[in-house]
């Protein structure tokens, strides 16, 4: 597996972790304010954001910010996946279309060669 592919796989794993913050936040919102479950869930949010921040800095060492940020839109798709799997939310045609547009945009950006701009 080449280095660039590994960086992008790491980036998407990192973005999946980042999107998991929405799960913990929603679960915390269902708890009594400042109760132990509330505090533990928000501690999880802070921990995941810390992991994300450190990982994001490592990604930016290997690919341009524009390429990394273009891929960040995939968190919308992960939000739909988490909603479906964790909270049993409905996946509407609009959500599917929106997710498809996000993924198409990421692919088009990658195919356009935009990821090579400004990286040196």
N, C-alpha and C positions, 0 to 999 in steps of 0.2 A: 504494500500500500504506500503510495507516495506521500510526502510530507504535507503537501497542500490539502489533500483529501483528509488526512488525520486532523489538521487544524480545523477544517470545516465540520468534521464529525464532532470534535470537541466543542466547537462553537454551538452546534445544535443541541448537544447534550446539556451544555451550560444554559442555553435558552429554555430548555425544558425545565431545568432546576429553577430558573428565574420565574417561569410561569407558575410553578408550584406554590409560589408565595400567595397567589390568589386563593388557593385551597385553604391554606392556614389562616389567611385573613378572614375568609368567609366563615370558617369554623369558629374563629375567635369572636366574630361579631354575634354569634349565636350564644355566647357565654355571658354571664353576669360580669359587668365591668369590674376590673381589678380582682376577679376571683383567680384561684390558682390555675384552672384550665385556660382562662383568658391570658394570663401572664406567660404561661408555658407556650401557648400557641404563638403569641407575639414574639417570644424569645426565639422560636423557630423561624419566624419571618426574618428577624434580624440576622440570625445565623445563615439562612439561605442567601440573603442579600450580601453578606460578607463573602461567602463562597463565590457568588456571582461576580462581585467587584474584583476579587483577586483573579478569577479566571478570565474576566473580560480584559484585564490588563495584559495577561499572557497572550490572549488571542491577538491583541493589537500589536504585539511584537512581531507577528508573523504575517498579518494581512492588513490592508488599509482600513481606516475607520469607515470609509464609505461602503466598502464591501461588508464589513461586520454589521454596520447599522442597517444595511439593506436586508440582511438575513434576520434581523431582530423582529421583523414583522411576523415571523413564524409563531411568535408568542400568541397571536390571535388564534391561530389554529390550535395550539396547545390548550388555550383557554376553553375552546369548544370541546376538545377531547376530555379535559378534566371535568367540565360541566356534565358531560354525558356519562362518564364512568363513575365519578365520585358523587355527584349530586342528582343523578338521574334526570337531568334537564333534557328537553326535547331538542333535536337537531333539525331545524327548519330548512327549507329550500334556500332561503336567504342566507342563512349561516353557511350552508354548503357552498353556495355561490361565492360568498365573501372569502371563505377559506381558499377556494380554488383560485380566485383573483390574487390573493396574497402569494400563494405558491407560484402562480404564473409570473408574477412580478419579480420574485426572487430568481426564478430560472432565467427570465429574460435579462435581468441585470447581469447575471453570471455569463450568459451567452454573448452579451454585448461587448464584453471585454472591459467593462467599467471597473472591474476589480483590480485592474493593473494600474489605474490612474493614481498618480501621486505616491506610489510606493517605491521607496528606493533606499 
